[in-house]
Structures are given as C-alpha cells and as structure tokens.
Amino acid sequence: MNDQPGAVDGPRLSGFRPTLSRMTLHDVGGVVFRVADSRVAAAVTLLYERATARRLGATEPVVADRRLVEVVRARLDAPRTVVVVGERAAETVACCFGSPLRSADGVRGVPSEVEAHLSLVAVAPPYWGLGYGRAVLAFAERALVAAGYQGAQLHVQAANVRARKLYERCGWTLLGPGEPHKDGPQVVYGKRLRDGGVP
C-alpha cells in the first residue's frame, strides 16, 4: 500500500498517466482535497446518504448502510477509477469518483478509454454553500485528466436543482435526459476536460 497523501496504490495505476500518483493536496478553507481509494467507502457512502436525506427532507443516517458500503467499495475498486475526497480533520466533507464511461450504443458495458462517468458527487450538509462542491469538482477534473481521461459525464436527478446549478456554474453542459432511474427522471451533463474529449 502507498500511504503517501494523495497517492494511489501501484496496481490501481495501470493505464494511468504517472502524474496521478503525484497529485498534490489542495486545501480550500481548511478542507484538504486528495486522491483516495476504496478505504474511504464507508465514509463517502455515509456522506452521500446524509446529503441525499437532507436534500429530500428525510432523517439523516448515523451509520452508513452496510450493503451500500460494499456496493460503493466494489465500484471504487474497479479498474481506472479515480476517487476524490475533501477532508477536514478526520471528517470526510466532500467526495466523488470517476470511472470509465460505459457505452449505451448496442455494445452495453464497453468501458471508454477517454471518457469518465462521474458519480457520488456530494458535500456534507453543514458545508453546503461554502464552495466545497465547486472545489471537489475542480480537483476531480484535474485528477481525471491526470488519469488520462479527456471528457466526463454525470447523471443527476432532474429535480435536484441545487446540484444542476452547481454543475452549470462549473462549466458542465446539459446533454439531455438520462436513462430511467428508480429515484425519478435523470438528466446527463458532460464536460470536455482537455482537447480531444468528446463528452
């Protein structure tokens, strides 16, 4: 294991540009952003569950759902996945991860070499409105470029106006409706991260 802050373990770097392992920590208002790995699965799952509960006006959980933690851990362990967290002291206050975008054009599930799918974008509710959503997205975009990605897409609930406004302020473009989702209609946003990307 590589315990260097901001570094990713060797096996996870296969196919990545070497610069990913050397990404520096980025401090924004006392929150330090770094590239992480699946060891943060429980923390990011709980963060995402709390942010979703707050957005929906539901009771925020105290402990992450164990089954969901294992699902998230498996996704974070997938090849070419880039995990980003923002931490204040020992608390995870922002997160997201990017993995290869999978095609939906008849060859379902074929991973892209150059486009990422950004998921689990969340900021802890006490930190909403302080710029950490913008900061975690910016850091994730740099980490994805360092990993060799040229563009990215993300799906968001159509009714999640707060998140949609954030993505638009950060340069993400609405591409159209997403696939059906159990939680309601989704829309897809895309962003070119560097020349050659096709979001």
The 8 nearest C-alpha neighbors of each residue, nearest first, counted from 0:
[[1, 8, 2, 9, 7, 3, 10, 6],
 [0, 2, 8, 3, 7, 6, 9, 4],
 [1, 3, 0, 4, 6, 8, 7, 5],
 [2, 4, 6, 1, 5, 7, 20, 0],
 [5, 3, 6, 2, 33, 24, 34, 23],
 [4, 6, 34, 33, 22, 24, 3, 23],
 [7, 5, 20, 3, 4, 21, 34, 1],
 [6, 8, 20, 9, 1, 35, 11, 5],
 [7, 9, 1, 0, 11, 10, 6, 12],
 [8, 10, 12, 11, 7, 13, 1, 0],
 [11, 9, 12, 8, 13, 7, 78, 0],
 [12, 10, 9, 13, 8, 78, 7, 79],
 [11, 13, 15, 9, 10, 14, 8, 7],
 [14, 12, 15, 11, 10, 9, 79, 78],
 [13, 15, 12, 16, 79, 146, 147, 11],
 [16, 14, 146, 12, 13, 147, 17, 19],
 [15, 17, 146, 18, 145, 147, 19, 14],
 [18, 16, 19, 20, 15, 21, 145, 12],
 [17, 19, 21, 16, 20, 145, 22, 146],
 [20, 18, 145, 21, 22, 17, 146, 16],
 [19, 21, 6, 18, 7, 22, 17, 5],
 [20, 22, 18, 19, 23, 6, 5, 17],
 [23, 21, 19, 20, 5, 18, 24, 6],
 [24, 22, 21, 5, 25, 33, 4, 6],
 [23, 25, 33, 32, 5, 31, 26, 22],
 [24, 26, 32, 31, 23, 27, 33, 138],
 [27, 25, 31, 30, 29, 32, 28, 24],
 [28, 26, 30, 29, 31, 25, 134, 131],
 [27, 29, 30, 26, 31, 129, 131, 130],
 [28, 30, 27, 26, 87, 31, 86, 88],
 [31, 29, 87, 27, 86, 26, 28, 85],
 [32, 30, 26, 86, 85, 25, 24, 29],
 [33, 31, 85, 25, 84, 24, 26, 86],
 [34, 32, 5, 24, 84, 83, 35, 85],
 [33, 35, 83, 5, 82, 6, 84, 7],
 [36, 34, 82, 83, 33, 5, 84, 7],
 [35, 37, 38, 82, 39, 75, 7, 34],
 [38, 36, 75, 39, 40, 72, 76, 35],
 [37, 39, 36, 40, 41, 72, 35, 42],
 [38, 40, 37, 42, 41, 43, 36, 35],
 [41, 39, 72, 37, 43, 42, 38, 68],
 [42, 40, 44, 68, 43, 39, 45, 63],
 [43, 41, 45, 39, 44, 40, 46, 91],
 [42, 44, 46, 40, 45, 41, 47, 39],
 [45, 43, 47, 41, 46, 42, 68, 40],
 [44, 46, 63, 48, 42, 43, 47, 49],
 [45, 47, 43, 49, 44, 48, 123, 42],
 [46, 48, 44, 50, 45, 49, 121, 43],
 [49, 47, 45, 51, 46, 50, 52, 44],
 [50, 48, 59, 52, 46, 51, 47, 45],
 [49, 51, 53, 47, 52, 48, 124, 123],
 [52, 50, 54, 48, 49, 53, 47, 55],
 [53, 51, 57, 49, 55, 59, 54, 50],
 [54, 52, 56, 50, 55, 51, 57, 49],
 [53, 55, 51, 52, 56, 50, 57, 159],
 [56, 54, 52, 53, 57, 51, 50, 58],
 [57, 55, 53, 54, 52, 58, 51, 59],
 [58, 56, 52, 55, 53, 59, 54, 51],
 [59, 57, 52, 60, 56, 53, 49, 55],
 [58, 60, 49, 52, 57, 53, 61, 48],
 [61, 59, 62, 49, 58, 63, 48, 45],
 [60, 62, 59, 63, 45, 49, 58, 64],
 [61, 63, 60, 45, 64, 65, 41, 59],
 [64, 62, 45, 65, 44, 41, 60, 68],
 [63, 65, 67, 66, 68, 62, 45, 44],
 [66, 64, 68, 67, 63, 69, 41, 62],
 [67, 65, 69, 68, 64, 70, 63, 71],
 [66, 68, 70, 64, 69, 65, 71, 44],
 [67, 69, 65, 71, 41, 66, 70, 44],
 [70, 68, 72, 66, 67, 71, 73, 65],
 [69, 71, 67, 73, 68, 72, 74, 66],
 [70, 72, 74, 68, 69, 73, 40, 67],
 [73, 71, 69, 75, 40, 37, 74, 70],
 [74, 72, 76, 70, 71, 75, 69, 77],
 [75, 73, 71, 77, 76, 72, 70, 80],
 [74, 76, 72, 37, 73, 77, 80, 71],
 [75, 77, 73, 74, 37, 72, 78, 80],
 [76, 78, 74, 75, 80, 73, 79, 98],
 [77, 79, 80, 76, 11, 98, 13, 99],
 [80, 78, 98, 81, 77, 11, 99, 15],
 [79, 81, 98, 78, 97, 77, 75, 82],
 [80, 82, 97, 96, 98, 79, 83, 143],
 [83, 81, 96, 35, 34, 36, 95, 80],
 [84, 82, 34, 95, 94, 35, 33, 96],
 [85, 83, 94, 93, 32, 33, 86, 34],
 [84, 86, 32, 93, 31, 92, 30, 91],
 [87, 85, 91, 31, 30, 90, 92, 88],
 [86, 88, 30, 90, 89, 29, 31, 91],
 [87, 89, 90, 86, 30, 91, 29, 31],
 [90, 88, 87, 86, 91, 92, 85, 42],
 [89, 91, 87, 86, 88, 92, 42, 85],
 [92, 90, 86, 85, 93, 42, 87, 84],
 [91, 93, 123, 86, 122, 85, 90, 87],
 [94, 92, 122, 85, 121, 84, 91, 123],
 [95, 93, 84, 121, 83, 120, 85, 43],
 [96, 94, 120, 119, 83, 118, 82, 121],
 [97, 95, 82, 118, 81, 117, 83, 119],
 [96, 98, 117, 81, 116, 80, 115, 118],
 [97, 99, 80, 115, 116, 79, 100, 81],
 [100, 98, 115, 110, 111, 116, 114, 101],
 [101, 99, 115, 116, 111, 114, 110, 98],
 [100, 102, 110, 108, 109, 111, 99, 103],
 [103, 101, 109, 107, 104, 108, 110, 106],
 [102, 104, 107, 105, 106, 101, 108, 109],
 [105, 103, 106, 102, 107, 108, 101, 109],
 [104, 106, 107, 103, 102, 108, 109, 101],
 [107, 105, 104, 109, 108, 103, 102, 101],
 [108, 106, 103, 105, 102, 109, 104, 101],
 [107, 109, 101, 102, 110, 106, 103, 100],
 [108, 110, 101, 102, 107, 106, 111, 100],
 [111, 109, 101, 99, 100, 108, 102, 112],
 [112, 110, 99, 100, 113, 114, 101, 109],
 [111, 113, 114, 110, 99, 148, 147, 100],
 [112, 114, 148, 149, 111, 147, 150, 115],
 [115, 113, 150, 151, 148, 100, 111, 149],
 [116, 114, 99, 151, 100, 98, 97, 117],
 [115, 117, 100, 152, 97, 98, 151, 153],
 [116, 118, 97, 153, 96, 152, 115, 151],
 [119, 117, 96, 120, 95, 97, 116, 153],
 [118, 120, 95, 121, 96, 47, 94, 117],
 [119, 121, 95, 118, 94, 122, 96, 117],
 [122, 120, 94, 93, 47, 119, 95, 50],
 [121, 123, 93, 92, 132, 124, 127, 126],
 [122, 124, 92, 126, 125, 50, 46, 93],
 [123, 125, 127, 126, 50, 122, 53, 49],
 [126, 124, 123, 127, 122, 92, 128, 129],
 [127, 125, 124, 123, 129, 128, 122, 131],
 [128, 126, 124, 129, 125, 122, 123, 131],
 [127, 129, 130, 126, 131, 132, 125, 124],
 [128, 130, 127, 131, 126, 132, 28, 133],
 [131, 129, 133, 132, 128, 134, 127, 126],
 [130, 132, 134, 133, 129, 135, 93, 122],
 [133, 131, 135, 134, 130, 122, 136, 93],
 [132, 134, 136, 131, 130, 135, 137, 169],
 [135, 133, 131, 137, 132, 136, 138, 130],
 [136, 134, 138, 132, 137, 133, 131, 139],
 [137, 135, 139, 133, 134, 138, 140, 132],
 [138, 136, 134, 140, 139, 135, 133, 141],
 [137, 139, 135, 141, 140, 136, 134, 142],
 [140, 138, 142, 136, 141, 137, 135, 143],
 [139, 141, 143, 137, 142, 138, 136, 144],
 [142, 140, 144, 138, 139, 143, 145, 137],
 [141, 143, 139, 145, 140, 144, 146, 138],
 [144, 142, 146, 140, 145, 148, 141, 139],
 [143, 145, 148, 147, 141, 146, 142, 149],
 [146, 144, 19, 142, 143, 147, 18, 16],
 [147, 145, 15, 143, 16, 144, 19, 148],
 [148, 146, 144, 145, 16, 15, 143, 149],
 [147, 149, 113, 144, 143, 114, 150, 146],
 [150, 148, 196, 192, 193, 113, 114, 195],
 [151, 149, 191, 196, 114, 192, 198, 190],
 [152, 150, 115, 114, 190, 198, 116, 189],
 [151, 153, 189, 116, 188, 117, 198, 115],
 [152, 154, 117, 188, 116, 187, 118, 189],
 [153, 155, 187, 186, 185, 188, 177, 152],
 [156, 154, 185, 186, 157, 187, 153, 159],
 [155, 157, 185, 159, 158, 184, 186, 183],
 [156, 158, 185, 186, 159, 184, 155, 160],
 [157, 159, 156, 160, 184, 185, 155, 183],
 [160, 158, 156, 161, 157, 162, 163, 155],
 [159, 161, 163, 162, 158, 164, 157, 156],
 [160, 162, 164, 163, 159, 165, 158, 166],
 [163, 161, 165, 164, 160, 159, 166, 155],
 [162, 164, 160, 166, 165, 161, 167, 159],
 [165, 163, 167, 161, 162, 166, 160, 168],
 [164, 166, 162, 168, 163, 167, 169, 161],
 [167, 165, 169, 163, 171, 168, 164, 162],
 [166, 168, 171, 164, 170, 169, 165, 163],
 [169, 167, 165, 166, 170, 164, 171, 133],
 [170, 168, 166, 167, 171, 165, 133, 136],
 [171, 169, 167, 168, 172, 166, 190, 189],
 [170, 172, 190, 167, 166, 189, 169, 188],
 [173, 171, 188, 189, 174, 190, 167, 170],
 [172, 174, 188, 175, 187, 189, 171, 186],
 [175, 173, 188, 187, 172, 189, 176, 186],
 [176, 174, 187, 186, 173, 177, 188, 185],
 [177, 175, 186, 187, 185, 178, 174, 184],
 [178, 176, 186, 185, 187, 179, 175, 154],
 [177, 179, 180, 185, 176, 184, 186, 187],
 [180, 178, 184, 177, 181, 185, 183, 182],
 [179, 181, 183, 182, 184, 178, 185, 177],
 [180, 182, 183, 179, 184, 185, 178, 156],
 [183, 181, 180, 184, 156, 185, 179, 157],
 [184, 182, 180, 181, 185, 156, 179, 157],
 [185, 183, 157, 156, 179, 180, 186, 182],
 [186, 184, 156, 157, 177, 155, 176, 154],
 [185, 187, 176, 177, 157, 155, 154, 175],
 [186, 188, 154, 177, 174, 175, 153, 176],
 [189, 187, 173, 172, 174, 153, 152, 171],
 [190, 188, 152, 198, 172, 171, 151, 174],
 [189, 191, 171, 151, 198, 150, 192, 172],
 [190, 192, 150, 196, 193, 198, 197, 149],
 [191, 193, 150, 149, 190, 196, 144, 140],
 [192, 194, 149, 191, 196, 195, 150, 144],
 [195, 193, 196, 149, 192, 191, 150, 197],
 [194, 196, 149, 193, 197, 191, 150, 192],
 [197, 195, 149, 150, 191, 194, 193, 198],
 [196, 198, 150, 191, 195, 149, 114, 190],
 [197, 189, 150, 190, 151, 191, 152, 196]]
